Amino acid sequence: MGASVIIGILITFLVIILVLYLVQRLPIDARMRQIVQIIVIIIGIVSLLKYLAVW
């Protein structure tokens, strides 16, 4: 069970990094890009907290 949690955390972390990279590549306004990045980071933190059984 411990290994599956670690794998899930790593996959979630990699997906967050990938989405943040793709947001950087979008041709949108810098302010909008920053808002989207904050939303992605918040969703990522919530997902990681679920894997750690905090939430």
PyMOL CGO cylinders between C-alpha atoms (Angstrom):
from pymol import cmd
from pymol.cgo import CYLINDER

trace = [
    CYLINDER, 0.00, 0.00, 0.00, 2.88, 2.38, 0.73, 0.3, 1, 1, 1, 1, 1, 1,
    CYLINDER, 2.88, 2.38, 0.73, 4.38, 1.97, -2.74, 0.3, 1, 1, 1, 1, 1, 1,
    CYLINDER, 4.38, 1.97, -2.74, 1.08, 2.73, -4.47, 0.3, 1, 1, 1, 1, 1, 1,
    CYLINDER, 1.08, 2.73, -4.47, 0.72, 5.95, -2.48, 0.3, 1, 1, 1, 1, 1, 1,
    CYLINDER, 0.72, 5.95, -2.48, 4.22, 7.06, -3.46, 0.3, 1, 1, 1, 1, 1, 1,
    CYLINDER, 4.22, 7.06, -3.46, 3.56, 6.23, -7.11, 0.3, 1, 1, 1, 1, 1, 1,
    CYLINDER, 3.56, 6.23, -7.11, 0.29, 8.16, -6.99, 0.3, 1, 1, 1, 1, 1, 1,
    CYLINDER, 0.29, 8.16, -6.99, 2.02, 11.17, -5.46, 0.3, 1, 1, 1, 1, 1, 1,
    CYLINDER, 2.02, 11.17, -5.46, 4.75, 11.10, -8.10, 0.3, 1, 1, 1, 1, 1, 1,
    CYLINDER, 4.75, 11.10, -8.10, 2.25, 10.82, -10.95, 0.3, 1, 1, 1, 1, 1, 1,
    CYLINDER, 2.25, 10.82, -10.95, 0.20, 13.69, -9.52, 0.3, 1, 1, 1, 1, 1, 1,
    CYLINDER, 0.20, 13.69, -9.52, 3.34, 15.81, -9.17, 0.3, 1, 1, 1, 1, 1, 1,
    CYLINDER, 3.34, 15.81, -9.17, 4.40, 15.08, -12.75, 0.3, 1, 1, 1, 1, 1, 1,
    CYLINDER, 4.40, 15.08, -12.75, 0.93, 15.92, -14.08, 0.3, 1, 1, 1, 1, 1, 1,
    CYLINDER, 0.93, 15.92, -14.08, 1.00, 19.24, -12.21, 0.3, 1, 1, 1, 1, 1, 1,
    CYLINDER, 1.00, 19.24, -12.21, 4.40, 20.09, -13.72, 0.3, 1, 1, 1, 1, 1, 1,
    CYLINDER, 4.40, 20.09, -13.72, 3.20, 19.11, -17.20, 0.3, 1, 1, 1, 1, 1, 1,
    CYLINDER, 3.20, 19.11, -17.20, 0.04, 21.22, -16.95, 0.3, 1, 1, 1, 1, 1, 1,
    CYLINDER, 0.04, 21.22, -16.95, 2.01, 24.21, -15.67, 0.3, 1, 1, 1, 1, 1, 1,
    CYLINDER, 2.01, 24.21, -15.67, 4.41, 23.84, -18.61, 0.3, 1, 1, 1, 1, 1, 1,
    CYLINDER, 4.41, 23.84, -18.61, 1.51, 23.67, -21.08, 0.3, 1, 1, 1, 1, 1, 1,
    CYLINDER, 1.51, 23.67, -21.08, -0.10, 26.75, -19.52, 0.3, 1, 1, 1, 1, 1, 1,
    CYLINDER, -0.10, 26.75, -19.52, 3.17, 28.62, -20.13, 0.3, 1, 1, 1, 1, 1, 1,
    CYLINDER, 3.17, 28.62, -20.13, 2.93, 27.70, -23.81, 0.3, 1, 1, 1, 1, 1, 1,
    CYLINDER, 2.93, 27.70, -23.81, -0.60, 29.10, -24.23, 0.3, 1, 1, 1, 1, 1, 1,
    CYLINDER, -0.60, 29.10, -24.23, -0.91, 32.35, -26.17, 0.3, 1, 1, 1, 1, 1, 1,
    CYLINDER, -0.91, 32.35, -26.17, -2.92, 34.19, -23.53, 0.3, 1, 1, 1, 1, 1, 1,
    CYLINDER, -2.92, 34.19, -23.53, -2.47, 37.35, -21.50, 0.3, 1, 1, 1, 1, 1, 1,
    CYLINDER, -2.47, 37.35, -21.50, 0.14, 37.20, -18.72, 0.3, 1, 1, 1, 1, 1, 1,
    CYLINDER, 0.14, 37.20, -18.72, -2.44, 38.04, -16.03, 0.3, 1, 1, 1, 1, 1, 1,
    CYLINDER, -2.44, 38.04, -16.03, -4.77, 35.25, -17.19, 0.3, 1, 1, 1, 1, 1, 1,
    CYLINDER, -4.77, 35.25, -17.19, -1.85, 32.83, -17.36, 0.3, 1, 1, 1, 1, 1, 1,
    CYLINDER, -1.85, 32.83, -17.36, -0.94, 33.63, -13.76, 0.3, 1, 1, 1, 1, 1, 1,
    CYLINDER, -0.94, 33.63, -13.76, -4.53, 33.04, -12.62, 0.3, 1, 1, 1, 1, 1, 1,
    CYLINDER, -4.53, 33.04, -12.62, -4.62, 29.66, -14.40, 0.3, 1, 1, 1, 1, 1, 1,
    CYLINDER, -4.62, 29.66, -14.40, -1.28, 28.69, -12.83, 0.3, 1, 1, 1, 1, 1, 1,
    CYLINDER, -1.28, 28.69, -12.83, -2.58, 29.51, -9.34, 0.3, 1, 1, 1, 1, 1, 1,
    CYLINDER, -2.58, 29.51, -9.34, -5.71, 27.43, -9.96, 0.3, 1, 1, 1, 1, 1, 1,
    CYLINDER, -5.71, 27.43, -9.96, -3.61, 24.47, -11.19, 0.3, 1, 1, 1, 1, 1, 1,
    CYLINDER, -3.61, 24.47, -11.19, -1.34, 24.69, -8.14, 0.3, 1, 1, 1, 1, 1, 1,
    CYLINDER, -1.34, 24.69, -8.14, -4.31, 24.79, -5.75, 0.3, 1, 1, 1, 1, 1, 1,
    CYLINDER, -4.31, 24.79, -5.75, -5.91, 21.76, -7.44, 0.3, 1, 1, 1, 1, 1, 1,
    CYLINDER, -5.91, 21.76, -7.44, -2.57, 19.97, -7.31, 0.3, 1, 1, 1, 1, 1, 1,
    CYLINDER, -2.57, 19.97, -7.31, -2.11, 20.65, -3.60, 0.3, 1, 1, 1, 1, 1, 1,
    CYLINDER, -2.11, 20.65, -3.60, -5.62, 19.37, -2.87, 0.3, 1, 1, 1, 1, 1, 1,
    CYLINDER, -5.62, 19.37, -2.87, -4.89, 16.22, -4.88, 0.3, 1, 1, 1, 1, 1, 1,
    CYLINDER, -4.89, 16.22, -4.88, -1.65, 15.62, -3.01, 0.3, 1, 1, 1, 1, 1, 1,
    CYLINDER, -1.65, 15.62, -3.01, -3.41, 16.13, 0.32, 0.3, 1, 1, 1, 1, 1, 1,
    CYLINDER, -3.41, 16.13, 0.32, -5.95, 13.48, -0.68, 0.3, 1, 1, 1, 1, 1, 1,
    CYLINDER, -5.95, 13.48, -0.68, -3.12, 11.02, -1.39, 0.3, 1, 1, 1, 1, 1, 1,
    CYLINDER, -3.12, 11.02, -1.39, -1.61, 11.75, 2.00, 0.3, 1, 1, 1, 1, 1, 1,
    CYLINDER, -1.61, 11.75, 2.00, -5.06, 11.16, 3.60, 0.3, 1, 1, 1, 1, 1, 1,
    CYLINDER, -5.06, 11.16, 3.60, -5.06, 14.61, 5.16, 0.3, 1, 1, 1, 1, 1, 1,
    CYLINDER, -5.06, 14.61, 5.16, -8.29, 15.61, 3.47, 0.3, 1, 1, 1, 1, 1, 1,
]
cmd.load_cgo(trace, "trace")
